[in-house]
């Protein structure tokens, strides 16, 4: 196999940031010697060799890789991580790491109390490798995917598809997969359970009965099945929106779900970040986001269950709003009393 890497050189002579990061990752993992040649696409010069290859193969972003097999067929790979998974067969040492049950989570939480998200994420991926999965669920999720891609360590990504997401969300999911060259596995509701609910109560019973039953079938049960394949998972949880508030740890044994080793390690790299910090990262690194945010959605979930309200209300006030009730009046006011 012959591997060509197409890199982009900016008009000022610098290598584009993503290309430099890709090369660094390949060197760090010992794969750089497997790159047979580097071809440059020069910014503003459509006649440069790299630009011509991009045009020939329908690729508009760099870096990308061309894998020429012995039969002269050519495969296009759009990320260094995907290249590492496809072209280099060596298994990382992380796959042989000790089981999740050997972790001292309270000690690790103290160790990473003031660490940057990348350091927390690196620990999880080095420790568990492909036995650790990133849960992709929006703006925070794409930040974690971007960080993981830059680390150059093996990881898996999954999401829960309730079957009632916005069209914009499905387009966003497709964009993320193509942008980062990762496969996001979608976990769907159990067809039999969902069919029974629809037959008994129809598609919108949550407006009458509350969201719990529908969410259990469409969201929680698929998540539970997904996590049974993992020893650790990386969430997008943050303290400023979590019901646990400041007590949300960076690393712990999951209090709700079980994993492949029974004990499931929950990793929360963004626990200390605010919403503003998440969006600053998105802006600074040019990563994609769901266009519904530009339409005033703060919280994005199933289409019938969320509405745009801008940033003036709490996150949960944009979801399941029909269940909100006015707080009870003072007991000393007129009423039945005791």
C-alpha positions as CSV (number, residue, x, y, z in Angstrom):
1,X,0.0,0.0,0.0
2,X,1.2,3.5,-0.9
3,X,0.0,6.3,1.4
4,X,-0.1,10.0,0.3
5,X,-0.8,12.7,2.8
6,X,-2.2,16.0,1.4
7,X,-1.4,19.0,3.6
8,X,-2.3,22.6,3.3
9,X,0.1,25.5,3.3
10,X,-1.5,28.9,4.1
11,X,-0.8,32.0,2.1
12,X,1.7,33.2,4.8
13,X,3.7,30.1,4.5
14,X,2.5,28.3,7.6
15,X,1.1,24.8,7.7
16,X,-2.6,24.7,8.6
17,X,-3.2,23.9,12.2
18,X,-5.2,20.7,11.6
19,X,-2.5,19.4,9.3
20,X,0.2,20.0,11.9
21,X,-1.9,18.3,14.5
22,X,-2.5,15.3,12.3
23,X,1.3,14.9,11.6
24,X,2.0,15.3,15.4
25,X,-0.5,12.5,16.2
26,X,1.0,10.2,13.6
27,X,4.5,10.8,14.8
28,X,3.5,10.3,18.4
29,X,1.9,6.9,17.7
30,X,4.9,5.8,15.5
31,X,2.9,5.8,12.3
32,X,4.7,8.7,10.4
33,X,7.2,6.4,8.7
34,X,4.2,4.7,7.1
35,X,3.5,7.9,5.1
36,X,5.1,7.5,1.7
37,X,4.8,11.0,0.4
38,X,3.5,14.4,1.4
39,X,1.8,16.6,-1.3
40,X,1.0,20.3,-0.6
41,X,-2.1,22.2,-1.4
42,X,-1.2,25.9,-1.5
43,X,-3.9,28.3,-0.3
44,X,-5.1,30.4,-3.2
45,X,-3.3,28.2,-5.8
46,X,-5.7,25.9,-7.5
47,X,-2.9,24.5,-9.7
48,X,-0.8,23.3,-6.7
49,X,-0.4,19.5,-6.6
50,X,-2.4,19.0,-3.4
51,X,-5.2,21.2,-4.7
52,X,-5.4,19.2,-7.9
53,X,-5.6,15.9,-5.9
54,X,-8.4,17.4,-3.8
55,X,-10.3,18.4,-7.0
56,X,-9.7,15.0,-8.5
57,X,-11.0,13.1,-5.5
58,X,-13.8,15.5,-4.5
59,X,-12.1,16.6,-1.2
60,X,-12.3,20.2,-0.1
61,X,-10.6,20.1,3.3
62,X,-7.1,19.2,4.4
63,X,-5.5,17.1,5.6
64,X,-6.6,14.0,3.7
65,X,-4.9,10.8,2.7
66,X,-4.9,8.7,-0.4
67,X,-4.4,5.0,0.0
68,X,-3.3,3.3,-3.2
69,X,-3.6,-0.5,-3.0
70,X,-1.7,-3.1,-5.0
71,X,-4.5,-3.3,-7.5
72,X,-4.1,0.4,-8.1
73,X,-7.4,1.3,-6.5
74,X,-7.4,4.4,-4.4
75,X,-9.2,5.1,-1.1
76,X,-9.7,8.5,0.3
77,X,-9.4,8.9,4.1
78,X,-10.3,12.3,5.6
79,X,-8.8,12.1,9.1
80,X,-5.5,11.0,10.7
81,X,-7.5,9.0,13.2
82,X,-9.4,7.1,10.6
83,X,-6.1,6.4,8.8
84,X,-4.6,5.0,11.9
85,X,-7.6,2.7,12.4
86,X,-7.6,1.6,8.7
87,X,-4.0,1.3,7.6
88,X,-2.0,0.5,10.8
89,X,-2.9,-2.8,12.4
90,X,-1.0,-2.5,15.7
91,X,-3.3,-2.5,18.7
92,X,-2.5,0.2,21.3
93,X,-1.3,-0.8,24.7
94,X,-4.4,0.8,26.2
95,X,-6.4,-2.3,25.1
96,X,-4.5,-4.4,27.6
97,X,-5.1,-2.0,30.5
98,X,-6.4,-3.2,33.8
99,X,-10.1,-3.5,34.4
100,X,-12.3,-0.6,35.6
101,X,-12.7,-2.3,38.9
102,X,-9.1,-1.6,39.8
103,X,-9.6,2.2,39.7
104,X,-9.6,4.4,42.9
105,X,-12.1,6.9,41.6
106,X,-12.1,9.3,44.6
107,X,-8.3,9.6,44.4
108,X,-8.4,10.2,40.6
109,X,-11.1,12.8,41.1
110,X,-8.8,14.6,43.5
111,X,-5.9,14.2,41.1
112,X,-7.8,15.7,38.2
113,X,-9.7,18.3,40.3
114,X,-7.9,21.3,38.6
115,X,-6.9,19.6,35.3
116,X,-7.8,20.7,31.8
117,X,-10.4,18.6,30.0
118,X,-7.7,17.3,27.6
119,X,-5.8,15.8,30.5
120,X,-8.8,14.0,31.9
121,X,-9.8,12.8,28.5
122,X,-6.2,11.5,27.8
123,X,-6.3,9.5,31.0
124,X,-9.6,7.9,30.1
125,X,-8.5,7.0,26.5
126,X,-5.0,5.8,27.5
127,X,-6.5,3.7,30.3
128,X,-9.4,2.1,28.4
129,X,-8.9,2.6,24.7
130,X,-11.8,1.4,22.7
131,X,-13.4,0.1,25.8
132,X,-14.2,3.8,26.5
133,X,-16.9,5.5,24.5
134,X,-17.8,9.2,24.1
135,X,-21.5,10.0,24.3
136,X,-22.2,12.6,21.6
137,X,-25.0,14.9,22.5
138,X,-24.5,18.4,21.1
139,X,-22.1,21.3,21.5
140,X,-20.2,19.8,24.4
141,X,-20.0,16.5,22.6
142,X,-18.3,17.9,19.5
143,X,-15.8,19.7,21.8
144,X,-14.9,16.3,23.2
145,X,-14.6,14.7,19.8
146,X,-12.3,17.5,18.6
147,X,-10.1,17.1,21.7
148,X,-10.0,13.3,21.3
149,X,-9.1,13.6,17.7
150,X,-6.2,15.9,18.6
151,X,-5.0,13.4,21.2
152,X,-4.7,10.8,18.6
153,X,-5.8,8.0,20.9
154,X,-8.3,5.3,19.9
155,X,-11.9,6.1,20.9
156,X,-15.5,5.2,20.0
157,X,-18.5,7.6,19.7
158,X,-22.1,6.8,20.2
159,X,-25.4,8.7,20.3
160,X,-28.9,7.9,21.2
161,X,-31.4,8.5,18.3
162,X,-34.9,8.6,19.8
163,X,-36.4,8.7,16.3
164,X,-37.9,12.1,16.8
165,X,-34.9,14.4,16.4
166,X,-34.9,17.6,14.3
167,X,-33.8,17.4,10.7
168,X,-31.0,19.9,11.7
169,X,-29.7,17.5,14.3
170,X,-29.5,14.6,11.8
171,X,-27.6,17.0,9.4
172,X,-25.3,18.0,12.2
173,X,-24.5,14.4,13.1
174,X,-23.6,13.7,9.4
175,X,-21.4,16.8,9.4
176,X,-19.5,15.8,12.5
177,X,-18.9,12.3,11.1
178,X,-17.5,13.7,7.8
179,X,-15.6,16.5,9.5
180,X,-13.7,14.3,11.9
181,X,-13.7,11.1,10.0
182,X,-15.3,9.2,12.9
183,X,-18.2,6.8,12.9
184,X,-21.0,7.7,15.4
185,X,-23.0,4.6,16.3
186,X,-26.7,5.4,16.8
187,X,-28.6,3.4,19.4
188,X,-32.3,3.2,18.7
189,X,-35.3,2.4,20.8
190,X,-36.4,-1.2,21.0
191,X,-38.9,-1.7,18.2
192,X,-41.2,-4.0,20.3
193,X,-41.3,-1.7,23.3
194,X,-41.8,1.4,21.2
195,X,-44.5,-0.3,19.1
196,X,-46.4,-1.3,22.2
197,X,-46.3,2.3,23.5
198,X,-47.5,3.8,20.2
199,X,-50.3,1.2,19.9
200,X,-51.6,1.9,23.4
201,X,-51.1,5.6,23.7
202,X,-50.2,7.1,20.4
203,X,-47.2,9.2,19.4
204,X,-47.7,12.2,21.8
205,X,-48.8,10.6,25.1
206,X,-46.2,12.6,26.9
207,X,-48.3,15.8,26.6
208,X,-50.9,14.0,28.8
209,X,-48.9,11.6,30.9
210,X,-45.6,13.3,31.3
211,X,-42.3,12.6,29.5
212,X,-40.9,9.8,31.8
213,X,-42.5,6.8,30.0
214,X,-41.6,7.9,26.5
215,X,-38.0,9.0,27.6
216,X,-37.5,5.6,29.2
217,X,-38.2,3.8,25.9
218,X,-36.8,6.2,23.4
219,X,-33.7,7.5,25.3
220,X,-32.8,5.8,28.6
221,X,-33.2,2.1,27.5
222,X,-31.0,2.6,24.4
223,X,-28.4,4.4,26.5
224,X,-28.5,1.5,29.0
225,X,-27.9,-1.0,26.2
226,X,-25.0,1.1,24.7
227,X,-23.2,1.3,28.0
228,X,-23.3,-2.4,28.6
229,X,-20.6,-2.6,25.9
230,X,-18.3,-0.2,27.7
231,X,-16.0,-0.2,30.7
232,X,-16.0,3.6,30.8
233,X,-17.9,6.4,29.1
234,X,-17.2,10.1,28.6
235,X,-20.1,12.4,29.2
236,X,-20.8,16.1,28.4
237,X,-22.0,16.8,31.9
238,X,-21.2,20.2,33.5
239,X,-21.6,21.3,37.1
240,X,-23.4,24.5,36.1
241,X,-26.3,22.6,34.6
242,X,-26.1,19.3,36.5
243,X,-28.6,18.6,39.3
244,X,-25.6,17.6,41.4
245,X,-24.1,21.1,41.0
246,X,-20.6,21.6,42.4
247,X,-20.5,18.0,43.7
248,X,-20.3,16.5,40.2
249,X,-16.9,14.7,40.1
250,X,-14.6,14.4,37.1
251,X,-14.2,10.7,37.5
252,X,-16.4,8.2,39.4
253,X,-18.2,4.9,39.4
254,X,-21.4,5.6,37.5
255,X,-24.2,5.7,40.1
256,X,-27.0,4.8,37.6
257,X,-25.7,2.6,34.8
258,X,-23.7,-0.7,34.6
259,X,-21.0,-1.6,32.1
260,X,-19.3,-4.5,30.5
261,X,-17.3,-5.1,33.7
262,X,-20.4,-4.5,35.8
263,X,-18.7,-1.4,37.3
264,X,-18.9,1.5,34.8
265,X,-16.5,4.4,35.1
266,X,-18.1,7.8,34.3
267,X,-15.7,10.5,33.1
268,X,-16.8,14.1,33.0
269,X,-13.9,16.2,31.4
270,X,-16.1,19.3,31.1
271,X,-17.4,19.3,34.6
272,X,-15.7,22.6,35.5
273,X,-16.5,24.4,32.3
274,X,-19.4,26.9,31.8
275,X,-21.6,27.1,28.8
276,X,-19.6,30.2,27.7
277,X,-16.4,28.3,27.9
278,X,-17.8,25.6,25.7
279,X,-18.8,28.1,23.1
280,X,-15.5,29.9,23.3
281,X,-13.8,26.7,22.4
282,X,-16.1,26.1,19.5
283,X,-15.4,29.6,18.2
284,X,-11.6,29.4,18.7
285,X,-11.3,26.0,17.1
286,X,-13.8,26.3,14.3
287,X,-15.7,23.1,15.1
288,X,-19.2,22.6,13.8
289,X,-22.4,23.1,15.9
290,X,-26.1,22.4,15.5
291,X,-27.6,25.2,13.5
292,X,-30.7,25.1,15.8
293,X,-28.5,27.1,18.3
294,X,-28.7,30.0,15.8
295,X,-32.5,29.8,16.0
296,X,-32.6,30.3,19.7
297,X,-32.4,26.8,21.0
298,X,-30.4,26.5,24.2
299,X,-31.4,22.9,24.9
300,X,-31.8,20.5,21.9
301,X,-33.5,17.2,22.3
302,X,-36.5,15.5,20.6
303,X,-38.5,17.8,18.3
304,X,-41.8,17.8,20.2
305,X,-40.2,18.3,23.6
306,X,-38.0,21.4,23.2
307,X,-38.6,25.0,22.1
308,X,-36.4,28.0,21.5
309,X,-36.2,30.5,24.3
310,X,-32.8,32.1,24.0
311,X,-30.5,32.4,26.9
312,X,-32.8,34.2,29.4
313,X,-34.3,31.0,30.9
314,X,-32.7,28.0,32.6
315,X,-31.8,25.2,30.3
316,X,-34.5,22.8,31.5
317,X,-37.2,25.5,31.0
318,X,-36.8,25.0,27.3
319,X,-37.7,21.3,27.6
320,X,-41.0,19.7,28.7
321,X,-42.3,23.1,29.4
322,X,-45.9,21.9,29.5
323,X,-45.1,20.0,32.8
324,X,-44.0,23.2,34.6
325,X,-46.4,24.3,37.3
326,X,-46.6,27.4,39.4
327,X,-45.2,26.9,42.9
328,X,-47.8,26.5,45.6
329,X,-48.9,29.6,47.5
330,X,-48.1,30.5,51.1
331,X,-49.8,28.1,53.5
332,X,-51.1,31.2,55.4
333,X,-53.1,32.3,52.4
334,X,-56.7,31.4,52.0
335,X,-57.2,27.7,51.3
336,X,-58.3,24.5,52.9
337,X,-55.4,24.1,55.3
338,X,-55.3,21.6,58.1
